[in-house]
Amino acid sequence: MVYDVCIVGTGLWGSAAARHATKSGRKVCLIGPREPTEKERPSRDIFSSHYDAGRNVRKYQGTDHIRSLLTMRTLESLKNLEQITGIKLFSDVGHLFYGKDIDGQLTAIAKEGGRFLSASEVQDLYPFLDTSKYGDQAFLFPQDAGFVNPRLVVAAQQKVAKEQGCDIIDDVVESVEEESYQTDKEAVMKIITKSGNIFWSKKVLLCCGVFTQLKDLLPRDLELDLKVDGTFVVKLELGEEDVARLSTMPTGTSITDPELNCYFLPPIKYPDGKTYMKIGPGYFYQTRLTTLEDVKRWYLSATNQDYVDKLKDIVLSIVKGITPLSVQSETCACSRTSTSLPYCHMVSPRLGLAVGGYGFGAMMSDEIGRMAAKMIGGDENWNMDIPMEKLKARYVTQPAKL
Ligand SMILES: Cc1cc2nc3c(=O)[nH]c(=O)nc-3n(C[C@H](O)[C@H](O)[C@H](O)COP(=O)(O)OP(=O)(O)OC[C@H]3O[C@@H](n4cnc5c(N)ncnc54)[C@H](O)[C@@H]3O)c2cc1C
């Protein structure tokens, strides 16, 4: 049997692509490993950036018009996905940018979605937040901004994809290559998995996040201009009293000194039954990873304690009066494109890719998945009003002929 489309990668983008690709009645499969248990982690080499209970999402990304188009469309679509599946995905708690020169950081369209505040107005609204140390300006998106549960987004996308006929296969793809297929004259893609299965498909869409070029998925001699940064989050476990006190807390991002930048999410209940407030660094304290071994080691390693302490201290200087019961940290990885926009691109007539979240991949996920599904399906207008050139993959090296 030959699939019409094989999507590799069961994360946020691949799962969204699977839902959209199956709307057309095409025969689609989605291949990727399910989330490992703690015990399984050491034996894995492929992980995912969505293993968490909270990801910032908002209608207006803020600083970039094209990203904002992607985030606007994604938020609408995720609200629709909530309705279709009955799975609660989005918490509309608002988002606060604070720090210095916020005005210069927001696009005109983003400014329509909220209002400027001084640091003291922030404190009037949220008595537990003191942003004054980091700058005197803030901008609040009071609605259409907050967080989603990325695990549930993946589950909801896959639920609908499956109902629409998608085969979802729990495996890792080791290689993808184009082959002439038996008696048929038409070339097809051959997909070989870790467990030794072989799948055939007319087209393949790679949605493998940071792992895109760490297995033999791309044509030989092709190297994407795609960097991988190891990053981390710090989680402060909070008791009931603190959770109740922070019940109106929005999500937030600081725009200040790069060394002090961070983002935070309000208290969220995690699968272990405890409630944590999550904090992540801006672009500082990132570790460049180049090989599969590097990425695996990073995912399995503990975060540098100095980084954890530093981030915790920054957040405790903003969120006042809380007493964390414990402090935890987890490692994760982000993909960085040379354009800072996603690459959504046909590498060859039968192989496409969607990669490069740049730390914003959750809030762009559904729209990128939708566009990639259209692109791999051959729809020439998949990019709608976003110039194709902007989303074109950039290469370090490219084979003479694909
Ligand atoms: C700590 C952290 C915090 C973040 N916070 C935010 C945030 O607040 N808001 C936001 O918008 N974004 C955030 N991001 C970014 C966002 O999570 C990613 O951009 C997003 O997950 C990218 O989606 P993806 O589908 O491209 O990659 P992933 O979600 O990583 O999915 C890729 C999938 O491909 C699978 N895969 C890889 N290789 C293979 C293979 N060979 N065979 C089969 N399957 C394979 C993996 O198992 C994985 O499931 C954060 C990222 C990190 C690391």
The ligand as a MOL file (V3000), in Angstrom:
LIG
                    3D

  0  0  0     0  0            999 V3000
M  V30 BEGIN CTAB
M  V30 COUNTS 53 58 0 0 0
M  V30 BEGIN ATOM
M  V30 1 C 11.2940 24.9900 27.0910 0
M  V30 2 C 10.5130 25.4370 25.9190 0
M  V30 3 C 9.5020 26.3740 26.0980 0
M  V30 4 C 8.7740 26.8080 25.0020 0
M  V30 5 N 7.7800 27.7090 25.2110 0
M  V30 6 C 7.0270 28.1050 24.1640 0
M  V30 7 C 5.9430 28.9790 24.3770 0
M  V30 8 O 5.6610 29.3840 25.5050 0
M  V30 9 N 5.2030 29.3290 23.2970 0
M  V30 10 C 5.4930 28.8880 22.0410 0
M  V30 11 O 4.7980 29.2510 21.1020 0
M  V30 12 N 6.5030 28.0420 21.8290 0
M  V30 13 C 7.2750 27.6370 22.8480 0
M  V30 14 N 8.2880 26.7610 22.6560 0
M  V30 15 C 8.5610 26.2770 21.2960 0
M  V30 16 C 7.6120 25.1850 20.8960 0
M  V30 17 O 7.4340 24.2370 21.9050 0
M  V30 18 C 8.1800 24.5180 19.6530 0
M  V30 19 O 8.4800 25.5050 18.6920 0
M  V30 20 C 7.1860 23.5490 19.0750 0
M  V30 21 O 7.0390 22.4550 19.9430 0
M  V30 22 C 7.6630 23.1140 17.7140 0
M  V30 23 O 6.7870 22.1420 17.2190 0
M  V30 24 P 7.3340 21.0480 16.2140 0
M  V30 25 O 6.2030 20.1590 15.9040 0
M  V30 26 O 8.0980 21.7130 15.1310 0
M  V30 27 O 8.4320 20.2970 17.0790 0
M  V30 28 P 8.1690 19.2820 18.2550 0
M  V30 29 O 7.0060 19.7270 19.0650 0
M  V30 30 O 9.4730 19.0840 18.9350 0
M  V30 31 O 7.7570 17.9620 17.5000 0
M  V30 32 C 8.6510 17.2520 16.6650 0
M  V30 33 C 8.2220 15.8160 16.7150 0
M  V30 34 O 8.9380 15.0820 15.7590 0
M  V30 35 C 9.2460 13.8130 16.3180 0
M  V30 36 N 10.4100 13.3040 15.5910 0
M  V30 37 C 11.6220 13.8570 15.4940 0
M  V30 38 N 12.4300 13.1010 14.7360 0
M  V30 39 C 11.6890 12.0370 14.3370 0
M  V30 40 C 11.9620 10.8960 13.5420 0
M  V30 41 N 13.1570 10.7010 13.0060 0
M  V30 42 N 10.9690 9.9930 13.3700 0
M  V30 43 C 9.7520 10.1980 13.8940 0
M  V30 44 N 9.4390 11.2560 14.6530 0
M  V30 45 C 10.3990 12.1620 14.8690 0
M  V30 46 C 9.5170 14.1060 17.7740 0
M  V30 47 O 9.3420 12.9600 18.5640 0
M  V30 48 C 8.4840 15.1790 18.0600 0
M  V30 49 O 7.2880 14.6280 18.5640 0
M  V30 50 C 9.0440 26.3110 23.7190 0
M  V30 51 C 10.0500 25.3530 23.5410 0
M  V30 52 C 10.7710 24.9340 24.6210 0
M  V30 53 C 11.8380 23.9150 24.4000 0
M  V30 END ATOM
M  V30 BEGIN BOND
M  V30 1 1 1 2
M  V30 2 1 2 3
M  V30 3 2 2 52
M  V30 4 2 3 4
M  V30 5 1 4 5
M  V30 6 1 4 50
M  V30 7 2 5 6
M  V30 8 1 6 7
M  V30 9 1 6 13
M  V30 10 2 7 8
M  V30 11 1 7 9
M  V30 12 1 9 10
M  V30 13 2 10 11
M  V30 14 1 10 12
M  V30 15 2 12 13
M  V30 16 1 13 14
M  V30 17 1 14 15
M  V30 18 1 14 50
M  V30 19 1 15 16
M  V30 20 1 16 17
M  V30 21 1 16 18
M  V30 22 1 18 19
M  V30 23 1 18 20
M  V30 24 1 20 21
M  V30 25 1 20 22
M  V30 26 1 22 23
M  V30 27 1 23 24
M  V30 28 2 24 25
M  V30 29 1 24 26
M  V30 30 1 24 27
M  V30 31 1 27 28
M  V30 32 2 28 29
M  V30 33 1 28 30
M  V30 34 1 28 31
M  V30 35 1 31 32
M  V30 36 1 32 33
M  V30 37 1 33 34
M  V30 38 1 33 48
M  V30 39 1 34 35
M  V30 40 1 35 36
M  V30 41 1 35 46
M  V30 42 1 36 37
M  V30 43 1 36 45
M  V30 44 2 37 38
M  V30 45 1 38 39
M  V30 46 1 39 40
M  V30 47 2 39 45
M  V30 48 1 40 41
M  V30 49 2 40 42
M  V30 50 1 42 43
M  V30 51 2 43 44
M  V30 52 1 44 45
M  V30 53 1 46 47
M  V30 54 1 46 48
M  V30 55 1 48 49
M  V30 56 2 50 51
M  V30 57 1 51 52
M  V30 58 1 52 53
M  V30 END BOND
M  V30 END CTAB
M  END
